[in-house]
């Protein structure tokens, strides 16, 4: 196994070298010494001291061994349920570097240059979107250097960081390259270049990572997917600074070793690379004013607002996203995690957020749900279970260690089910004293059920009553006829689904099954999502925390009257104080 | 005295500059980090620093003939407190809680400025001056106030009355009272008398002293003791079980509780309530091992109402793990954080 990987790596290296040779022939971006523009030759770092290595072993066996394994082969106890898998250090293949494609990353245990000590930066900031956390604040700087001394000397087995015969360091001079201002012109040129340089073949027409998503494999043969440019906080190389264009420039210049992402240093000029980086950076989600989303420093994801406001519209609710009412409606980031409470648990969750907007009128409320899914999945043939069935035969990943049958080996090899989304709202939410709600996973029991509206990629829109995590759903009489699917479209790696349902009222609605959407009240709402190509079905799905749907009430008249009354009151009070003071001074008492 | 006050002033100016810098992103906002678990004492220390700083500052300014009136000192300090609470503390405190602190702060400031008759007179002097309006400037000021106050009050009340959709505040009990006993996989465990069967020395005897001697060291990094590596194949007893517990932890628990047991796992960002941080001295360090056993076995759904069983995604681990596996995970959590479980005596 090991040998074949080494061999493969060798072949790839040779191939890469060939590509470099061929591509460097006709391009002016390669400088006189044969180095790509923006790069300089560097020296290999000195070997870390034996004490550093020994101290690092202690760090490694406390913190890292659990995922990366005793021999650093990325096969620790945690590995099989992770995708991407933990790094296999043995080959010396590292993703995020300042060095040219195929080279070892920068690591200097003795004289580190801040910001340019690649492996140290990775350990410090973690790899967002994977299970690798930031270790800053947990391990001291010295401890991080120690553990890397151990890894680079003892666990990287096929290459040697200090071997001048076989290793070179061609270093991207990122500190000296000033980012080009992100002007419209620069972004426009970048947008043309990503087509010209064929970035879109893998990253998709809108950069949602949906191009060629099935066939890509990493050096170890595991399925791998192109980055989604709209979620910069999940960029592995984002260094906890996702909107920083330099990170994109670096990744684009050096490539990502061990993956199909090549280095573009040889066939683009530095100027072109900044244009591309500016364009890619501009795609990342921003607020309505175009400012970066506020990032929560505790999670390194966008900050969450748990209230989904719904605006009132007069007349029919538009089905066109471009309509002014939708454009004005506030958009909420709904974070999604894997359902890992009950079997089958979803360890690898591929839908990590949904963007939700909502509008309502006197009869209906509409949710507009948008989420990125690299694959449009519609199950072929009839599913072996009924739509109401909850306890279905989907297995979860075994915990045992060994690459056979691990999640990473299985990705993209699952039976394809329907992509789906569901909105769960509490029934009888007003009868429960706040903050009590029916349980997030399909309700508490018969007494406190939930109202579930589920859309599936085969075009069906169904309404269920949920009475517990392991209870099959109950169909709701006649309700489906009163709902309407205004939109259900997959385009360039993104689903756009618009669901219209009655707001209901206490009088003629079946209040034991349906949620009564009352204006100006906080209605507990949970979202579920299924990625059909991830084998998601039943409880194997993504879930959100409790959100609240809040239908913004029209502004009541009192809002305009009372403040005026209060202001007048204050004026009277002022008069009284002044008179009293004046009288007192004159020696009179009131 | 003067030297002492100058030192205080120096501390005050440096602290203010640093705080301002961090709030406005001039220096990295992590320059002085609030560490979880030590935050309250850190904040008290910081505020104490500022009080010393302000005392020094006002003394120096006074000595230089630029004394700040007591009136503005009082108001200034209160405003500083409110801004400190709003911008310094992370995660942010809800407005209602800040309002409570603000009221307490206001009362304190009031007590300070009205400590004796002379101070009180000094404090209210500027107000009286404006009321009496004996100079042209003061008269102008008085009219400005007369107009501004009703407008401000009216504006605030308008703002308060506008329908808003702010997140409702829901306060959850993190450590609810445990039951007397719990039944897991058909066997009843009395919480007061049960023991972790894997907290044993190499001879196989329950031995808390032995296990306490082999947990990771407190201090930066929380590293294992150099001669107590759970990955050593020769291990018998406690450390062997720690490793087995670790394997279970990293196959099941780290998704939420994180690779460093600090509640920052892969899925944690999506959940509310957030997963428990075991490295915080306020969680497992405060609890008996049997309490953890109960919480792990029964999960979120087994919590009493004050623990928000409807929102917690904590699995009832009896559905996924055996009793032995649960005990081993608990053992590992104490080992990895370097805490001793609390005992009943």
Boltz contact constraints between the chains, C-beta under 6 A:
constraints:
  - contact:
      token1: [A, 58]
      token2: [B, 223]
      max_distance: 6.0
  - contact:
      token1: [A, 61]
      token2: [B, 229]
      max_distance: 6.0
  - contact:
      token1: [A, 61]
      token2: [B, 231]
      max_distance: 6.0
  - contact:
      token1: [A, 62]
      token2: [B, 223]
      max_distance: 6.0
  - contact:
      token1: [A, 62]
      token2: [B, 224]
      max_distance: 6.0
  - contact:
      token1: [A, 65]
      token2: [B, 231]
      max_distance: 6.0
  - contact:
      token1: [A, 66]
      token2: [B, 246]
      max_distance: 6.0
  - contact:
      token1: [A, 66]
      token2: [B, 250]
      max_distance: 6.0
  - contact:
      token1: [A, 77]
      token2: [B, 247]
      max_distance: 6.0
  - contact:
      token1: [A, 77]
      token2: [B, 250]
      max_distance: 6.0
  - contact:
      token1: [A, 77]
      token2: [B, 251]
      max_distance: 6.0
  - contact:
      token1: [A, 78]
      token2: [B, 250]
      max_distance: 6.0
  - contact:
      token1: [A, 131]
      token2: [B, 266]
      max_distance: 6.0
  - contact:
      token1: [A, 133]
      token2: [B, 259]
      max_distance: 6.0
  - contact:
      token1: [A, 133]
      token2: [B, 264]
      max_distance: 6.0
  - contact:
      token1: [A, 138]
      token2: [B, 260]
      max_distance: 6.0
  - contact:
      token1: [A, 139]
      token2: [B, 221]
      max_distance: 6.0
  - contact:
      token1: [A, 140]
      token2: [B, 220]
      max_distance: 6.0
  - contact:
      token1: [A, 143]
      token2: [B, 221]
      max_distance: 6.0
  - contact:
      token1: [A, 299]
      token2: [B, 269]
      max_distance: 6.0
  - contact:
      token1: [A, 301]
      token2: [B, 269]
      max_distance: 6.0
  - contact:
      token1: [A, 306]
      token2: [B, 167]
      max_distance: 6.0
  - contact:
      token1: [A, 307]
      token2: [B, 165]
      max_distance: 6.0
  - contact:
      token1: [A, 307]
      token2: [B, 167]
      max_distance: 6.0
  - contact:
      token1: [A, 309]
      token2: [B, 165]
      max_distance: 6.0
  - contact:
      token1: [A, 335]
      token2: [B, 269]
      max_distance: 6.0
  - contact:
      token1: [A, 335]
      token2: [B, 270]
      max_distance: 6.0
  - contact:
      token1: [A, 336]
      token2: [B, 270]
      max_distance: 6.0
  - contact:
      token1: [A, 337]
      token2: [B, 267]
      max_distance: 6.0
  - contact:
      token1: [A, 337]
      token2: [B, 270]
      max_distance: 6.0
  - contact:
      token1: [A, 337]
      token2: [B, 271]
      max_distance: 6.0
  - contact:
      token1: [A, 338]
      token2: [B, 267]
      max_distance: 6.0
  - contact:
      token1: [A, 340]
      token2: [B, 255]
      max_distance: 6.0
  - contact:
      token1: [A, 341]
      token2: [B, 313]
      max_distance: 6.0
  - contact:
      token1: [A, 341]
      token2: [B, 315]
      max_distance: 6.0
  - contact:
      token1: [A, 399]
      token2: [B, 251]
      max_distance: 6.0
  - contact:
      token1: [A, 435]
      token2: [B, 170]
      max_distance: 6.0
  - contact:
      token1: [A, 437]
      token2: [B, 310]
      max_distance: 6.0
  - contact:
      token1: [A, 439]
      token2: [B, 310]
      max_distance: 6.0
  - contact:
      token1: [A, 440]
      token2: [B, 311]
      max_distance: 6.0
  - contact:
      token1: [A, 522]
      token2: [B, 168]
      max_distance: 6.0
  - contact:
      token1: [A, 545]
      token2: [B, 271]
      max_distance: 6.0
  - contact:
      token1: [A, 545]
      token2: [B, 272]
      max_distance: 6.0
  - contact:
      token1: [A, 546]
      token2: [B, 311]
      max_distance: 6.0
  - contact:
      token1: [A, 550]
      token2: [B, 165]
      max_distance: 6.0
  - contact:
      token1: [A, 553]
      token2: [B, 163]
      max_distance: 6.0
  - contact:
      token1: [A, 559]
      token2: [B, 161]
      max_distance: 6.0
  - contact:
      token1: [A, 559]
      token2: [B, 162]
      max_distance: 6.0
  - contact:
      token1: [A, 563]
      token2: [B, 154]
      max_distance: 6.0
  - contact:
      token1: [A, 563]
      token2: [B, 157]
      max_distance: 6.0
  - contact:
      token1: [A, 563]
      token2: [B, 158]
      max_distance: 6.0
  - contact:
      token1: [A, 566]
      token2: [B, 153]
      max_distance: 6.0
  - contact:
      token1: [A, 566]
      token2: [B, 154]
      max_distance: 6.0
  - contact:
      token1: [A, 566]
      token2: [B, 157]
      max_distance: 6.0
  - contact:
      token1: [A, 567]
      token2: [B, 150]
      max_distance: 6.0
  - contact:
      token1: [A, 567]
      token2: [B, 154]
      max_distance: 6.0
  - contact:
      token1: [A, 570]
      token2: [B, 149]
      max_distance: 6.0
  - contact:
      token1: [A, 570]
      token2: [B, 150]
      max_distance: 6.0
  - contact:
      token1: [A, 570]
      token2: [B, 153]
      max_distance: 6.0
  - contact:
      token1: [A, 571]
      token2: [B, 150]
      max_distance: 6.0
  - contact:
      token1: [A, 574]
      token2: [B, 146]
      max_distance: 6.0
  - contact:
      token1: [A, 581]
      token2: [B, 131]
      max_distance: 6.0
